[in-house]
């Protein structure tokens, strides 16, 4: 789906760098960081997203909700060990 260390462009034309990926219950989750305007670094703006199929297209969806974030975010820390 998404590749680590690659830049993706969202529908709003914001660019994000894919930092990491983990799988949980058959779903791939990606940790992404916004690229600054000069495209030289990342900003302090991070998102947790997943890719879903919708109407035959792959769509990036942001993971929201405190409970879901509490469940998924710790998996990225474990992935670094």
One Martini backbone bead per residue (centre of mass of N, CA, C, O) as a GRO file, in nm:
protein
   81
    1UNK     BB    1   0.077   0.049  -0.032
    2UNK     BB    2   0.265   0.207   0.164
    3UNK     BB    3   0.583   0.368   0.186
    4UNK     BB    4   0.856   0.392   0.348
    5UNK     BB    5   1.006   0.707   0.289
    6UNK     BB    6   0.755   0.830   0.152
    7UNK     BB    7   0.573   1.061  -0.032
    8UNK     BB    8   0.255   1.203   0.022
    9UNK     BB    9  -0.057   1.322  -0.126
   10UNK     BB   10  -0.318   1.489  -0.042
   11UNK     BB   11  -0.612   1.635  -0.135
   12UNK     BB   12  -0.492   1.918   0.002
   13UNK     BB   13  -0.169   1.904  -0.086
   14UNK     BB   14  -0.039   1.766   0.137
   15UNK     BB   15   0.270   1.658   0.269
   16UNK     BB   16   0.379   1.318   0.354
   17UNK     BB   17   0.571   1.116   0.561
   18UNK     BB   18   0.650   0.784   0.585
   19UNK     BB   19   0.760   0.629   0.887
   20UNK     BB   20   0.543   0.390   0.955
   21UNK     BB   21   0.441   0.036   1.017
   22UNK     BB   22   0.142  -0.145   1.118
   23UNK     BB   23  -0.026  -0.439   1.233
   24UNK     BB   24  -0.392  -0.487   1.303
   25UNK     BB   25  -0.629  -0.700   1.244
   26UNK     BB   26  -0.554  -0.671   0.920
   27UNK     BB   27  -0.442  -0.373   0.959
   28UNK     BB   28  -0.286  -0.099   0.819
   29UNK     BB   29  -0.064   0.130   0.977
   30UNK     BB   30   0.026   0.484   0.956
   31UNK     BB   31   0.302   0.701   1.014
   32UNK     BB   32   0.280   1.054   0.971
   33UNK     BB   33   0.452   1.351   0.828
   34UNK     BB   34   0.476   1.673   0.774
   35UNK     BB   35   0.584   1.870   0.521
   36UNK     BB   36   0.741   2.133   0.453
   37UNK     BB   37   0.739   2.394   0.227
   38UNK     BB   38   1.056   2.330   0.139
   39UNK     BB   39   1.109   2.015   0.157
   40UNK     BB   40   1.340   1.961   0.419
   41UNK     BB   41   1.118   1.883   0.638
   42UNK     BB   42   0.948   1.827   0.933
   43UNK     BB   43   0.677   1.867   1.115
   44UNK     BB   44   0.466   1.897   1.412
   45UNK     BB   45   0.277   1.678   1.218
   46UNK     BB   46   0.075   1.406   1.297
   47UNK     BB   47  -0.042   1.082   1.168
   48UNK     BB   48  -0.297   0.832   1.162
   49UNK     BB   49  -0.328   0.579   0.909
   50UNK     BB   50  -0.535   0.434   0.650
   51UNK     BB   51  -0.621   0.195   0.396
   52UNK     BB   52  -0.909   0.207   0.183
   53UNK     BB   53  -1.186   0.077   0.023
   54UNK     BB   54  -1.364   0.298  -0.219
   55UNK     BB   55  -1.520   0.264  -0.499
   56UNK     BB   56  -1.237   0.128  -0.614
   57UNK     BB   57  -1.066   0.300  -0.410
   58UNK     BB   58  -0.793   0.433  -0.257
   59UNK     BB   59  -0.809   0.547   0.087
   60UNK     BB   60  -0.717   0.789   0.315
   61UNK     BB   61  -0.744   0.745   0.673
   62UNK     BB   62  -0.796   0.884   0.966
   63UNK     BB   63  -0.722   0.823   1.292
   64UNK     BB   64  -0.971   0.834   1.544
   65UNK     BB   65  -0.996   0.845   1.862
   66UNK     BB   66  -0.891   0.769   2.167
   67UNK     BB   67  -0.918   0.458   2.176
   68UNK     BB   68  -0.776   0.392   1.907
   69UNK     BB   69  -0.508   0.536   1.970
   70UNK     BB   70  -0.444   0.368   2.229
   71UNK     BB   71  -0.421   0.100   2.064
   72UNK     BB   72  -0.207   0.180   1.824
   73UNK     BB   73   0.041   0.355   1.914
   74UNK     BB   74   0.201   0.134   2.085
   75UNK     BB   75   0.288  -0.037   1.834
   76UNK     BB   76   0.516   0.156   1.737
   77UNK     BB   77   0.701   0.123   1.980
   78UNK     BB   78   0.737  -0.189   1.956
   79UNK     BB   79   0.862  -0.174   1.660
   80UNK     BB   80   1.149  -0.044   1.758
   81UNK     BB   81   1.273  -0.299   1.927
   0.00000   0.00000   0.00000
